[in-house]
Amino acid sequence: MVKMYYDKDANWEMLNGKTIAIIGYGSQGHAHALNLKESGAKVIVGLYEGSKSWARQKRRSDCYDCG
């Protein structure tokens, strides 16, 4: 049986004042980063300069701190 988790199951207080790093930006990295950012978390994305994701992220208006 699969256990489903919902927002009410999370303790967001544990993340207050912390920075969450997304390393890489593959098929789901953008969605995870955006969800966290929209939830009020401070998010940074770790990309290497010259990657496809680096160029794409630099063009976006909702750019995170990239490095």
mmCIF file of the N, C-alpha and C atoms, coordinates in Angstrom:
data_MODEL
# 
_entry.id   MODEL 
# 
loop_
_atom_site.group_PDB 
_atom_site.id 
_atom_site.type_symbol 
_atom_site.label_atom_id 
_atom_site.label_alt_id 
_atom_site.label_comp_id 
_atom_site.label_asym_id 
_atom_site.label_entity_id 
_atom_site.label_seq_id 
_atom_site.pdbx_PDB_ins_code 
_atom_site.Cartn_x 
_atom_site.Cartn_y 
_atom_site.Cartn_z 
_atom_site.occupancy 
_atom_site.B_iso_or_equiv 
_atom_site.pdbx_formal_charge 
_atom_site.auth_seq_id 
_atom_site.auth_comp_id 
_atom_site.auth_asym_id 
_atom_site.auth_atom_id 
_atom_site.pdbx_PDB_model_num 
ATOM 1   N N  . MET A 1 1  ? 0.852  -1.184 0.000   1.00 0.00 ? 1  MET A N  1 
ATOM 2   C CA . MET A 1 1  ? 0.000  0.000  0.000   1.00 0.00 ? 1  MET A CA 1 
ATOM 3   C C  . MET A 1 1  ? 0.897  1.246  0.000   1.00 0.00 ? 1  MET A C  1 
ATOM 4   N N  . VAL A 1 2  ? 0.555  2.199  -0.800  1.00 0.00 ? 2  VAL A N  1 
ATOM 5   C CA . VAL A 1 2  ? 1.294  3.450  -0.908  1.00 0.00 ? 2  VAL A CA 1 
ATOM 6   C C  . VAL A 1 2  ? 0.818  4.427  0.159   1.00 0.00 ? 2  VAL A C  1 
ATOM 7   N N  . LYS A 1 3  ? 1.762  5.088  0.817   1.00 0.00 ? 3  LYS A N  1 
ATOM 8   C CA . LYS A 1 3  ? 1.397  6.122  1.802   1.00 0.00 ? 3  LYS A CA 1 
ATOM 9   C C  . LYS A 1 3  ? 1.469  7.474  1.114   1.00 0.00 ? 3  LYS A C  1 
ATOM 10  N N  . MET A 1 4  ? 0.392  8.216  1.160   1.00 0.00 ? 4  MET A N  1 
ATOM 11  C CA . MET A 1 4  ? 0.313  9.536  0.544   1.00 0.00 ? 4  MET A CA 1 
ATOM 12  C C  . MET A 1 4  ? 0.635  10.594 1.601   1.00 0.00 ? 4  MET A C  1 
ATOM 13  N N  . TYR A 1 5  ? 1.423  11.599 1.205   1.00 0.00 ? 5  TYR A N  1 
ATOM 14  C CA . TYR A 1 5  ? 1.767  12.720 2.081   1.00 0.00 ? 5  TYR A CA 1 
ATOM 15  C C  . TYR A 1 5  ? 1.188  14.005 1.508   1.00 0.00 ? 5  TYR A C  1 
ATOM 16  N N  . TYR A 1 6  ? 0.747  14.871 2.382   1.00 0.00 ? 6  TYR A N  1 
ATOM 17  C CA . TYR A 1 6  ? 0.132  16.133 1.991   1.00 0.00 ? 6  TYR A CA 1 
ATOM 18  C C  . TYR A 1 6  ? 0.817  17.277 2.731   1.00 0.00 ? 6  TYR A C  1 
ATOM 19  N N  . ASP A 1 7  ? 0.493  18.508 2.354   1.00 0.00 ? 7  ASP A N  1 
ATOM 20  C CA . ASP A 1 7  ? 1.098  19.678 3.000   1.00 0.00 ? 7  ASP A CA 1 
ATOM 21  C C  . ASP A 1 7  ? 0.956  19.633 4.516   1.00 0.00 ? 7  ASP A C  1 
ATOM 22  N N  . LYS A 1 8  ? -0.179 19.208 4.990   1.00 0.00 ? 8  LYS A N  1 
ATOM 23  C CA . LYS A 1 8  ? -0.411 19.176 6.441   1.00 0.00 ? 8  LYS A CA 1 
ATOM 24  C C  . LYS A 1 8  ? 0.515  18.185 7.148   1.00 0.00 ? 8  LYS A C  1 
ATOM 25  N N  . ASP A 1 9  ? 1.101  17.244 6.406   1.00 0.00 ? 9  ASP A N  1 
ATOM 26  C CA . ASP A 1 9  ? 2.013  16.263 6.996   1.00 0.00 ? 9  ASP A CA 1 
ATOM 27  C C  . ASP A 1 9  ? 3.430  16.804 7.168   1.00 0.00 ? 9  ASP A C  1 
ATOM 28  N N  . ALA A 1 10 ? 3.738  17.909 6.512   1.00 0.00 ? 10 ALA A N  1 
ATOM 29  C CA . ALA A 1 10 ? 5.094  18.466 6.556   1.00 0.00 ? 10 ALA A CA 1 
ATOM 30  C C  . ALA A 1 10 ? 5.238  19.457 7.711   1.00 0.00 ? 10 ALA A C  1 
ATOM 31  N N  . ASN A 1 11 ? 6.426  19.517 8.274   1.00 0.00 ? 11 ASN A N  1 
ATOM 32  C CA . ASN A 1 11 ? 6.741  20.484 9.316   1.00 0.00 ? 11 ASN A CA 1 
ATOM 33  C C  . ASN A 1 11 ? 7.627  21.560 8.682   1.00 0.00 ? 11 ASN A C  1 
ATOM 34  N N  . TRP A 1 12 ? 7.014  22.594 8.132   1.00 0.00 ? 12 TRP A N  1 
ATOM 35  C CA . TRP A 1 12 ? 7.752  23.654 7.436   1.00 0.00 ? 12 TRP A CA 1 
ATOM 36  C C  . TRP A 1 12 ? 8.631  24.455 8.378   1.00 0.00 ? 12 TRP A C  1 
ATOM 37  N N  . GLU A 1 13 ? 8.356  24.400 9.672   1.00 0.00 ? 13 GLU A N  1 
ATOM 38  C CA . GLU A 1 13 ? 9.180  25.128 10.645  1.00 0.00 ? 13 GLU A CA 1 
ATOM 39  C C  . GLU A 1 13 ? 10.633 24.656 10.614  1.00 0.00 ? 13 GLU A C  1 
ATOM 40  N N  . MET A 1 14 ? 10.842 23.413 10.242  1.00 0.00 ? 14 MET A N  1 
ATOM 41  C CA . MET A 1 14 ? 12.205 22.872 10.180  1.00 0.00 ? 14 MET A CA 1 
ATOM 42  C C  . MET A 1 14 ? 13.041 23.560 9.095   1.00 0.00 ? 14 MET A C  1 
ATOM 43  N N  . LEU A 1 15 ? 12.384 24.163 8.108   1.00 0.00 ? 15 LEU A N  1 
ATOM 44  C CA . LEU A 1 15 ? 13.084 24.798 6.996   1.00 0.00 ? 15 LEU A CA 1 
ATOM 45  C C  . LEU A 1 15 ? 13.216 26.304 7.152   1.00 0.00 ? 15 LEU A C  1 
ATOM 46  N N  . ASN A 1 16 ? 12.576 26.882 8.153   1.00 0.00 ? 16 ASN A N  1 
ATOM 47  C CA . ASN A 1 16 ? 12.653 28.333 8.348   1.00 0.00 ? 16 ASN A CA 1 
ATOM 48  C C  . ASN A 1 16 ? 14.094 28.792 8.510   1.00 0.00 ? 16 ASN A C  1 
ATOM 49  N N  . GLY A 1 17 ? 14.467 29.806 7.745   1.00 0.00 ? 17 GLY A N  1 
ATOM 50  C CA . GLY A 1 17 ? 15.797 30.379 7.851   1.00 0.00 ? 17 GLY A CA 1 
ATOM 51  C C  . GLY A 1 17 ? 16.883 29.576 7.158   1.00 0.00 ? 17 GLY A C  1 
ATOM 52  N N  . LYS A 1 18 ? 16.524 28.507 6.491   1.00 0.00 ? 18 LYS A N  1 
ATOM 53  C CA . LYS A 1 18 ? 17.511 27.674 5.808   1.00 0.00 ? 18 LYS A CA 1 
ATOM 54  C C  . LYS A 1 18 ? 17.414 27.864 4.301   1.00 0.00 ? 18 LYS A C  1 
ATOM 55  N N  . THR A 1 19 ? 18.489 27.569 3.615   1.00 0.00 ? 19 THR A N  1 
ATOM 56  C CA . THR A 1 19 ? 18.532 27.627 2.164   1.00 0.00 ? 19 THR A CA 1 
ATOM 57  C C  . THR A 1 19 ? 18.502 26.202 1.630   1.00 0.00 ? 19 THR A C  1 
ATOM 58  N N  . ILE A 1 20 ? 17.675 25.974 0.626   1.00 0.00 ? 20 ILE A N  1 
ATOM 59  C CA . ILE A 1 20 ? 17.558 24.656 0.008   1.00 0.00 ? 20 ILE A CA 1 
ATOM 60  C C  . ILE A 1 20 ? 18.258 24.707 -1.340  1.00 0.00 ? 20 ILE A C  1 
ATOM 61  N N  . ALA A 1 21 ? 19.164 23.779 -1.559  1.00 0.00 ? 21 ALA A N  1 
ATOM 62  C CA . ALA A 1 21 ? 19.918 23.734 -2.822  1.00 0.00 ? 21 ALA A CA 1 
ATOM 63  C C  . ALA A 1 21 ? 19.373 22.614 -3.703  1.00 0.00 ? 21 ALA A C  1 
ATOM 64  N N  . ILE A 1 22 ? 19.111 22.948 -4.952  1.00 0.00 ? 22 ILE A N  1 
ATOM 65  C CA . ILE A 1 22 ? 18.754 21.968 -5.972  1.00 0.00 ? 22 ILE A CA 1 
ATOM 66  C C  . ILE A 1 22 ? 20.005 21.802 -6.822  1.00 0.00 ? 22 ILE A C  1 
ATOM 67  N N  . ILE A 1 23 ? 20.585 20.610 -6.818  1.00 0.00 ? 23 ILE A N  1 
ATOM 68  C CA . ILE A 1 23 ? 21.804 20.356 -7.574  1.00 0.00 ? 23 ILE A CA 1 
ATOM 69  C C  . ILE A 1 23 ? 21.395 19.711 -8.894  1.00 0.00 ? 23 ILE A C  1 
ATOM 70  N N  . GLY A 1 24 ? 21.674 20.422 -9.984  1.00 0.00 ? 24 GLY A N  1 
ATOM 71  C CA . GLY A 1 24 ? 21.232 19.956 -11.298 1.00 0.00 ? 24 GLY A CA 1 
ATOM 72  C C  . GLY A 1 24 ? 19.837 20.472 -11.580 1.00 0.00 ? 24 GLY A C  1 
ATOM 73  N N  . TYR A 1 25 ? 19.458 20.372 -12.803 1.00 0.00 ? 25 TYR A N  1 
ATOM 74  C CA . TYR A 1 25 ? 18.190 20.965 -13.202 1.00 0.00 ? 25 TYR A CA 1 
ATOM 75  C C  . TYR A 1 25 ? 17.533 20.083 -14.243 1.00 0.00 ? 25 TYR A C  1 
ATOM 76  N N  . GLY A 1 26 ? 17.640 18.766 -14.057 1.00 0.00 ? 26 GLY A N  1 
ATOM 77  C CA . GLY A 1 26 ? 17.131 17.804 -15.016 1.00 0.00 ? 26 GLY A CA 1 
ATOM 78  C C  . GLY A 1 26 ? 15.640 17.932 -15.261 1.00 0.00 ? 26 GLY A C  1 
ATOM 79  N N  . SER A 1 27 ? 15.011 16.824 -15.556 1.00 0.00 ? 27 SER A N  1 
ATOM 80  C CA . SER A 1 27 ? 13.606 16.846 -15.952 1.00 0.00 ? 27 SER A CA 1 
ATOM 81  C C  . SER A 1 27 ? 12.678 17.347 -14.848 1.00 0.00 ? 27 SER A C  1 
ATOM 82  N N  . GLN A 1 28 ? 13.057 17.197 -13.585 1.00 0.00 ? 28 GLN A N  1 
ATOM 83  C CA . GLN A 1 28 ? 12.178 17.612 -12.499 1.00 0.00 ? 28 GLN A CA 1 
ATOM 84  C C  . GLN A 1 28 ? 12.745 18.713 -11.612 1.00 0.00 ? 28 GLN A C  1 
ATOM 85  N N  . GLY A 1 29 ? 14.004 19.056 -11.808 1.00 0.00 ? 29 GLY A N  1 
ATOM 86  C CA . GLY A 1 29 ? 14.643 20.049 -10.947 1.00 0.00 ? 29 GLY A CA 1 
ATOM 87  C C  . GLY A 1 29 ? 13.935 21.386 -10.941 1.00 0.00 ? 29 GLY A C  1 
ATOM 88  N N  . HIS A 1 30 ? 13.515 21.855 -12.114 1.00 0.00 ? 30 HIS A N  1 
ATOM 89  C CA . HIS A 1 30 ? 12.833 23.150 -12.194 1.00 0.00 ? 30 HIS A CA 1 
ATOM 90  C C  . HIS A 1 30 ? 11.533 23.126 -11.414 1.00 0.00 ? 30 HIS A C  1 
ATOM 91  N N  . ALA A 1 31 ? 10.757 22.064 -11.571 1.00 0.00 ? 31 ALA A N  1 
ATOM 92  C CA . ALA A 1 31 ? 9.469  21.971 -10.877 1.00 0.00 ? 31 ALA A CA 1 
ATOM 93  C C  . ALA A 1 31 ? 9.657  21.941 -9.365  1.00 0.00 ? 31 ALA A C  1 
ATOM 94  N N  . HIS A 1 32 ? 10.625 21.174 -8.888  1.00 0.00 ? 32 HIS A N  1 
ATOM 95  C CA . HIS A 1 32 ? 10.870 21.107 -7.446  1.00 0.00 ? 32 HIS A CA 1 
ATOM 96  C C  . HIS A 1 32 ? 11.324 22.462 -6.906  1.00 0.00 ? 32 HIS A C  1 
ATOM 97  N N  . ALA A 1 33 ? 12.238 23.097 -7.622  1.00 0.00 ? 33 ALA A N  1 
ATOM 98  C CA . ALA A 1 33 ? 12.741 24.400 -7.177  1.00 0.00 ? 33 ALA A CA 1 
ATOM 99  C C  . ALA A 1 33 ? 11.619 25.437 -7.141  1.00 0.00 ? 33 ALA A C  1 
ATOM 100 N N  . LEU A 1 34 ? 10.804 25.451 -8.174  1.00 0.00 ? 34 LEU A N  1 
ATOM 101 C CA . LEU A 1 34 ? 9.714  26.427 -8.245  1.00 0.00 ? 34 LEU A CA 1 
ATOM 102 C C  . LEU A 1 34 ? 8.685  26.186 -7.140  1.00 0.00 ? 34 LEU A C  1 
ATOM 103 N N  . ASN A 1 35 ? 8.342  24.928 -6.882  1.00 0.00 ? 35 ASN A N  1 
ATOM 104 C CA . ASN A 1 35 ? 7.393  24.625 -5.810  1.00 0.00 ? 35 ASN A CA 1 
ATOM 105 C C  . ASN A 1 35 ? 7.918  25.092 -4.455  1.00 0.00 ? 35 ASN A C  1 
ATOM 106 N N  . LEU A 1 36 ? 9.188  24.829 -4.195  1.00 0.00 ? 36 LEU A N  1 
ATOM 107 C CA . LEU A 1 36 ? 9.777  25.267 -2.932  1.00 0.00 ? 36 LEU A CA 1 
ATOM 108 C C  . LEU A 1 36 ? 9.809  26.782 -2.828  1.00 0.00 ? 36 LEU A C  1 
ATOM 109 N N  . LYS A 1 37 ? 10.192 27.447 -3.917  1.00 0.00 ? 37 LYS A N  1 
ATOM 110 C CA . LYS A 1 37 ? 10.258 28.909 -3.922  1.00 0.00 ? 37 LYS A CA 1 
ATOM 111 C C  . LYS A 1 37 ? 8.874  29.518 -3.683  1.00 0.00 ? 37 LYS A C  1 
ATOM 112 N N  . GLU A 1 38 ? 7.861  28.969 -4.345  1.00 0.00 ? 38 GLU A N  1 
ATOM 113 C CA . GLU A 1 38 ? 6.503  29.479 -4.190  1.00 0.00 ? 38 GLU A CA 1 
ATOM 114 C C  . GLU A 1 38 ? 5.949  29.193 -2.796  1.00 0.00 ? 38 GLU A C  1 
ATOM 115 N N  . SER A 1 39 ? 6.525  28.226 -2.109  1.00 0.00 ? 39 SER A N  1 
ATOM 116 C CA . SER A 1 39 ? 6.121  27.922 -0.733  1.00 0.00 ? 39 SER A CA 1 
ATOM 117 C C  . SER A 1 39 ? 6.832  28.804 0.278   1.00 0.00 ? 39 SER A C  1 
ATOM 118 N N  . GLY A 1 40 ? 7.711  29.700 -0.212  1.00 0.00 ? 40 GLY A N  1 
ATOM 119 C CA . GLY A 1 40 ? 8.377  30.647 0.671   1.00 0.00 ? 40 GLY A CA 1 
ATOM 120 C C  . GLY A 1 40 ? 9.794  30.270 1.058   1.00 0.00 ? 40 GLY A C  1 
ATOM 121 N N  . ALA A 1 41 ? 10.308 29.163 0.513   1.00 0.00 ? 41 ALA A N  1 
ATOM 122 C CA . ALA A 1 41 ? 11.669 28.736 0.851   1.00 0.00 ? 41 ALA A CA 1 
ATOM 123 C C  . ALA A 1 41 ? 12.691 29.523 0.032   1.00 0.00 ? 41 ALA A C  1 
ATOM 124 N N  . LYS A 1 42 ? 13.890 29.698 0.597   1.00 0.00 ? 42 LYS A N  1 
ATOM 125 C CA . LYS A 1 42 ? 14.996 30.298 -0.147  1.00 0.00 ? 42 LYS A CA 1 
ATOM 126 C C  . LYS A 1 42 ? 15.664 29.161 -0.912  1.00 0.00 ? 42 LYS A C  1 
ATOM 127 N N  . VAL A 1 43 ? 15.705 29.296 -2.236  1.00 0.00 ? 43 VAL A N  1 
ATOM 128 C CA . VAL A 1 43 ? 16.188 28.221 -3.095  1.00 0.00 ? 43 VAL A CA 1 
ATOM 129 C C  . VAL A 1 43 ? 17.366 28.707 -3.928  1.00 0.00 ? 43 VAL A C  1 
ATOM 130 N N  . ILE A 1 44 ? 18.401 27.877 -4.002  1.00 0.00 ? 44 ILE A N  1 
ATOM 131 C CA . ILE A 1 44 ? 19.492 28.123 -4.943  1.00 0.00 ? 44 ILE A CA 1 
ATOM 132 C C  . ILE A 1 44 ? 19.609 26.884 -5.828  1.00 0.00 ? 44 ILE A C  1 
ATOM 133 N N  . VAL A 1 45 ? 20.078 27.104 -7.050  1.00 0.00 ? 45 VAL A N  1 
ATOM 134 C CA . VAL A 1 45 ? 20.210 26.013 -8.010  1.00 0.00 ? 45 VAL A CA 1 
ATOM 135 C C  . VAL A 1 45 ? 21.676 25.893 -8.388  1.00 0.00 ? 45 VAL A C  1 
ATOM 136 N N  . GLY A 1 46 ? 22.236 24.689 -8.258  1.00 0.00 ? 46 GLY A N  1 
ATOM 137 C CA . GLY A 1 46 ? 23.626 24.446 -8.617  1.00 0.00 ? 46 GLY A CA 1 
ATOM 138 C C  . GLY A 1 46 ? 23.729 23.929 -10.038 1.00 0.00 ? 46 GLY A C  1 
ATOM 139 N N  . LEU A 1 47 ? 24.267 24.771 -10.921 1.00 0.00 ? 47 LEU A N  1 
ATOM 140 C CA . LEU A 1 47 ? 24.457 24.412 -12.327 1.00 0.00 ? 47 LEU A CA 1 
ATOM 141 C C  . LEU A 1 47 ? 25.875 24.746 -12.731 1.00 0.00 ? 47 LEU A C  1 
ATOM 142 N N  . TYR A 1 48 ? 26.413 24.039 -13.695 1.00 0.00 ? 48 TYR A N  1 
ATOM 143 C CA . TYR A 1 48 ? 27.728 24.438 -14.179 1.00 0.00 ? 48 TYR A CA 1 
ATOM 144 C C  . TYR A 1 48 ? 27.561 25.342 -15.395 1.00 0.00 ? 48 TYR A C  1 
ATOM 145 N N  . GLU A 1 49 ? 28.367 26.381 -15.420 1.00 0.00 ? 49 GLU A N  1 
ATOM 146 C CA . GLU A 1 49 ? 28.288 27.366 -16.493 1.00 0.00 ? 49 GLU A CA 1 
ATOM 147 C C  . GLU A 1 49 ? 28.582 26.691 -17.825 1.00 0.00 ? 49 GLU A C  1 
ATOM 148 N N  . GLY A 1 50 ? 27.739 26.963 -18.779 1.00 0.00 ? 50 GLY A N  1 
ATOM 149 C CA . GLY A 1 50 ? 27.891 26.373 -20.102 1.00 0.00 ? 50 GLY A CA 1 
ATOM 150 C C  . GLY A 1 50 ? 26.908 25.244 -20.375 1.00 0.00 ? 50 GLY A C  1 
ATOM 151 N N  . SER A 1 51 ? 26.216 24.768 -19.341 1.00 0.00 ? 51 SER A N  1 
ATOM 152 C CA . SER A 1 51 ? 25.230 23.705 -19.552 1.00 0.00 ? 51 SER A CA 1 
ATOM 153 C C  . SER A 1 51 ? 23.974 24.283 -20.209 1.00 0.00 ? 51 SER A C  1 
ATOM 154 N N  . LYS A 1 52 ? 23.160 23.404 -20.797 1.00 0.00 ? 52 LYS A N  1 
ATOM 155 C CA . LYS A 1 52 ? 21.892 23.855 -21.397 1.00 0.00 ? 52 LYS A CA 1 
ATOM 156 C C  . LYS A 1 52 ? 21.002 24.507 -20.342 1.00 0.00 ? 52 LYS A C  1 
ATOM 157 N N  . SER A 1 53 ? 21.000 23.930 -19.154 1.00 0.00 ? 53 SER A N  1 
ATOM 158 C CA . SER A 1 53 ? 20.162 24.468 -18.085 1.00 0.00 ? 53 SER A CA 1 
ATOM 159 C C  . SER A 1 53 ? 20.634 25.843 -17.642 1.00 0.00 ? 53 SER A C  1 
ATOM 160 N N  . TRP A 1 54 ? 21.945 26.075 -17.625 1.00 0.00 ? 54 TRP A N  1 
ATOM 161 C CA . TRP A 1 54 ? 22.498 27.374 -17.238 1.00 0.00 ? 54 TRP A CA 1 
ATOM 162 C C  . TRP A 1 54 ? 21.968 28.459 -18.181 1.00 0.00 ? 54 TRP A C  1 
ATOM 163 N N  . ALA A 1 55 ? 22.080 28.222 -19.483 1.00 0.00 ? 55 ALA A N  1 
ATOM 164 C CA . ALA A 1 55 ? 21.624 29.210 -20.465 1.00 0.00 ? 55 ALA A CA 1 
ATOM 165 C C  . ALA A 1 55 ? 20.125 29.439 -20.348 1.00 0.00 ? 55 ALA A C  1 
ATOM 166 N N  . ARG A 1 56 ? 19.366 28.357 -20.185 1.00 0.00 ? 56 ARG A N  1 
ATOM 167 C CA . ARG A 1 56 ? 17.907 28.482 -20.081 1.00 0.00 ? 56 ARG A CA 1 
ATOM 168 C C  . ARG A 1 56 ? 17.526 29.250 -18.819 1.00 0.00 ? 56 ARG A C  1 
ATOM 169 N N  . GLN A 1 57 ? 18.168 28.950 -17.705 1.00 0.00 ? 57 GLN A N  1 
ATOM 170 C CA . GLN A 1 57 ? 17.825 29.609 -16.443 1.00 0.00 ? 57 GLN A CA 1 
ATOM 171 C C  . GLN A 1 57 ? 18.165 31.093 -16.473 1.00 0.00 ? 57 GLN A C  1 
ATOM 172 N N  . LYS A 1 58 ? 19.253 31.466 -17.091 1.00 0.00 ? 58 LYS A N  1 
ATOM 173 C CA . LYS A 1 58 ? 19.641 32.874 -17.164 1.00 0.00 ? 58 LYS A CA 1 
ATOM 174 C C  . LYS A 1 58 ? 18.646 33.696 -17.980 1.00 0.00 ? 58 LYS A C  1 
ATOM 175 N N  . ARG A 1 59 ? 17.900 33.048 -18.867 1.00 0.00 ? 59 ARG A N  1 
ATOM 176 C CA . ARG A 1 59 ? 16.889 33.757 -19.673 1.00 0.00 ? 59 ARG A CA 1 
ATOM 177 C C  . ARG A 1 59 ? 15.570 33.912 -18.936 1.00 0.00 ? 59 ARG A C  1 
ATOM 178 N N  . ARG A 1 60 ? 15.360 33.153 -17.884 1.00 0.00 ? 60 ARG A N  1 
ATOM 179 C CA . ARG A 1 60 ? 14.067 33.147 -17.202 1.00 0.00 ? 60 ARG A CA 1 
ATOM 180 C C  . ARG A 1 60 ? 13.913 34.370 -16.303 1.00 0.00 ? 60 ARG A C  1 
ATOM 181 N N  . SER A 1 61 ? 12.680 34.837 -16.183 1.00 0.00 ? 61 SER A N  1 
ATOM 182 C CA . SER A 1 61 ? 12.412 35.989 -15.334 1.00 0.00 ? 61 SER A CA 1 
ATOM 183 C C  . SER A 1 61 ? 12.332 35.596 -13.857 1.00 0.00 ? 61 SER A C  1 
ATOM 184 N N  . ASP A 1 62 ? 12.118 34.313 -13.580 1.00 0.00 ? 62 ASP A N  1 
ATOM 185 C CA . ASP A 1 62 ? 12.006 33.869 -12.185 1.00 0.00 ? 62 ASP A CA 1 
ATOM 186 C C  . ASP A 1 62 ? 13.315 33.254 -11.711 1.00 0.00 ? 62 ASP A C  1 
ATOM 187 N N  . CYS A 1 63 ? 14.434 33.786 -12.193 1.00 0.00 ? 63 CYS A N  1 
ATOM 188 C CA . CYS A 1 63 ? 15.749 33.192 -11.932 1.00 0.00 ? 63 CYS A CA 1 
ATOM 189 C C  . CYS A 1 63 ? 16.033 33.081 -10.439 1.00 0.00 ? 63 CYS A C  1 
ATOM 190 N N  . TYR A 1 64 ? 16.577 31.963 -10.066 1.00 0.00 ? 64 TYR A N  1 
ATOM 191 C CA . TYR A 1 64 ? 17.056 31.728 -8.711  1.00 0.00 ? 64 TYR A CA 1 
ATOM 192 C C  . TYR A 1 64 ? 18.499 32.181 -8.660  1.00 0.00 ? 64 TYR A C  1 
ATOM 193 N N  . ASP A 1 65 ? 19.087 32.099 -7.481  1.00 0.00 ? 65 ASP A N  1 
ATOM 194 C CA . ASP A 1 65 ? 20.532 32.283 -7.386  1.00 0.00 ? 65 ASP A CA 1 
ATOM 195 C C  . ASP A 1 65 ? 21.162 31.063 -8.044  1.00 0.00 ? 65 ASP A C  1 
ATOM 196 N N  . CYS A 1 66 ? 21.920 31.263 -9.076  1.00 0.00 ? 66 CYS A N  1 
ATOM 197 C CA . CYS A 1 66 ? 22.550 30.145 -9.787  1.00 0.00 ? 66 CYS A CA 1 
ATOM 198 C C  . CYS A 1 66 ? 24.047 30.194 -9.567  1.00 0.00 ? 66 CYS A C  1 
ATOM 199 N N  . GLY A 1 67 ? 24.645 29.043 -9.422  1.00 0.00 ? 67 GLY A N  1 
ATOM 200 C CA . GLY A 1 67 ? 26.078 29.006 -9.257  1.00 0.00 ? 67 GLY A CA 1 
ATOM 201 C C  . GLY A 1 67 ? 26.645 27.643 -9.455  1.00 0.00 ? 67 GLY A C  1 
# 
